[in-house]
Amino acid sequence: MRIENHPVLDFKRGKQISFIFNGKAIDAFEGETIQAALHAAGVRVLGHSLTLHRPRGFYCAIGNCSSCMMVVDGVPNVRTCVTPVREGMVVELQEGKGIIE
């Protein structure tokens, strides 16, 4: 699901790395966002709405909405559409408001 060739844009990929998403290793490239790597790996459900529990997907891609918030390395409410992926990071789906008690 990654664009390999584009007639106008030039994609310079960083080195290949991996991170953990819900217990599974996901391949990524340095410089891309967590959400770009998840999307390329086929992950489409990023969480569920608070009241009706409907699935939420990739929406704004600029950090303005709350559709992509996940727990990253134990920190809740991280906007994965603007957060760069790092080698070995642990990303988990976030259910609810992500409040740590």
C-alpha positions, 0 to 999 in steps of 0.5 A, spaced: 500 500 500 505 504 499 506 509 492 512 506 489 513 511 483 509 517 482 509 522 476 511 528 480 513 526 487 519 523 489 519 519 495 526 518 498 525 512 503 529 512 509 532 505 512 527 500 513 526 499 521 520 495 525 516 497 531 510 493 534 503 494 533 498 490 538 504 485 539 505 484 532 512 487 528 510 492 523 515 494 517 516 501 516 521 506 513 525 512 517 522 518 516 514 516 515 509 517 520 506 511 524 500 512 521 503 511 514 506 505 516 500 502 519 496 504 513 501 500 508 501 494 513 493 494 511 491 497 518 485 501 517 481 501 524 485 505 529 480 505 534 472 506 536 468 512 537 466 513 545 459 513 545 457 508 539 463 504 538 463 505 531 470 503 528 475 510 526 479 510 520 485 515 517 481 522 517 485 528 517 492 526 516 495 533 519 493 532 527 487 536 527 482 530 529 482 525 534 481 519 529 488 516 530 490 517 537 493 511 540 498 509 546 505 510 544 510 507 548 505 507 554 503 514 553 496 515 551 493 520 546 499 520 541 496 523 534 499 517 530 498 521 523 504 526 525 508 522 529 514 519 526 516 512 527 522 509 531 525 503 531 522 498 536 517 503 539 510 500 541 504 502 539 497 500 541 490 501 539 487 506 544 480 504 547 476 510 551 479 517 552 486 514 554 486 516 561 492 513 565 490 512 572 
